[in-house]
Amino acid sequence: MEDRAKRLKQLQSDYCLEVNFKKGTESPSRVFRTMSELIDTFQELDRHLVNSIDIRIEPVLLLEDIESGSIKTWIATQLKLIPDDAIYLFDWKRLVGYYLLKGNIGLSIFWREQLL
């Protein structure tokens, strides 16, 4: 049952940010600052990517969940816009969301490669 709930949560969230840490180390606030900085970075990335499409679209990150152990934060992106009538003809939020997700995945792959 717990595995099914975890898979369902993953489907609802766009991505997960994870900060690993060693228990018993000094300066525990650095772990939370790191998570905060990661979230801010992804928010700024979304803002830059969306502005390349339409400056009236505003991406909003939603906190879906936080897991204990290593800090795992599940994030979803929501788009806000008062769209023109022409935009109602297609599912623009889905397309822009896909675009943002690809940008976030690309950035996380780049960071992972730099750290290895």
RAHU-V198765 format. One record per residue. N is the residue number from 1. RES is the residue in one small letter. PHI is phi in radians with two decimals (* if undefined). OMEGA is omega in whole degrees, 0 to 359 (NA if undefined). NEAR is the number of other C-alpha atoms within 10 Angstrom. Layout:
n:res:phi:omega:near
N:RES:PHI:OMEGA:NEAR
N:RES:PHI:OMEGA:NEAR
This chain:
n:res:phi:omega:near
1:m:*:182:5
2:e:-1.14:178:7
3:d:-1.10:180:8
4:r:-1.12:179:9
5:a:-1.12:179:10
6:k:-1.16:178:10
7:r:-1.12:179:10
8:l:-1.10:178:11
9:k:-1.07:181:14
10:q:-1.12:180:17
11:l:-1.20:182:11
12:q:-1.40:181:12
13:s:-1.54:177:17
14:d:-1.41:181:21
15:y:-2.86:180:17
16:c:-2.16:173:15
17:l:-1.77:183:15
18:e:-2.23:176:16
19:v:-2.06:178:14
20:n:-1.51:179:10
21:f:-2.65:177:13
22:k:-1.63:177:10
23:k:-1.13:177:9
24:g:1.48:179:7
25:t:-1.50:181:7
26:e:-1.32:178:8
27:s:0.97:181:8
28:p:-1.08:181:12
29:s:-1.14:180:9
30:r:-1.10:179:11
31:v:-1.13:181:16
32:f:-1.28:175:13
33:r:-1.12:178:11
34:t:-1.07:178:13
35:m:-1.09:179:18
36:s:-1.06:179:11
37:e:-1.16:176:12
38:l:-1.09:180:15
39:i:-1.07:179:17
40:d:-1.06:179:13
41:t:-1.13:179:14
42:f:-1.18:176:20
43:q:-1.09:180:16
44:e:-1.16:177:13
45:l:-1.06:178:17
46:d:-1.00:181:24
47:r:-1.07:180:17
48:h:-1.16:180:14
49:l:-1.12:181:17
50:v:-1.17:179:20
51:n:-1.10:176:14
52:s:-1.27:178:9
53:i:-1.74:183:11
54:d:-2.84:183:10
55:i:-1.23:179:12
56:r:-1.48:179:12
57:i:-1.46:179:18
58:e:-2.12:177:17
59:p:-1.36:179:23
60:v:-2.22:177:14
61:l:-1.44:179:17
62:l:-2.01:177:13
63:l:-1.34:181:13
64:e:-1.56:183:17
65:d:-2.99:172:14
66:i:-2.30:179:15
67:e:-1.87:177:10
68:s:-1.49:186:7
69:g:1.63:164:11
70:s:-1.19:183:14
71:i:-1.32:176:17
72:k:-2.08:179:16
73:t:-2.05:179:20
74:w:-1.59:187:20
75:i:-2.12:171:21
76:a:-2.17:178:20
77:t:-1.84:175:21
78:q:-2.09:181:15
79:l:-1.88:177:16
80:k:-2.10:178:12
81:l:-2.94:167:12
82:i:-1.67:191:9
83:p:-1.37:170:11
84:d:-1.20:180:8
85:d:-1.02:181:7
86:a:-1.11:182:7
87:i:-1.21:180:11
88:y:-1.14:183:9
89:l:-1.31:177:8
90:f:-2.47:183:9
91:d:-1.47:185:9
92:w:-1.13:181:13
93:k:-1.12:180:15
94:r:-1.15:180:12
95:l:-1.15:180:11
96:v:-1.18:177:19
97:g:-1.05:177:19
98:y:-1.10:178:13
99:y:-1.05:179:15
100:l:-1.14:180:22
101:l:-1.06:179:17
102:k:-1.09:177:12
103:g:-1.12:180:16
104:n:-1.16:179:20
105:i:-1.13:179:13
106:g:-1.06:179:12
107:l:-1.15:181:15
108:s:-1.19:176:14
109:i:-1.13:178:12
110:f:-1.03:180:11
111:w:-1.07:181:11
112:r:-1.06:179:10
113:e:-1.13:179:9
114:q:-1.21:182:8
115:l:-1.42:182:7
116:l:-1.46:NA:5
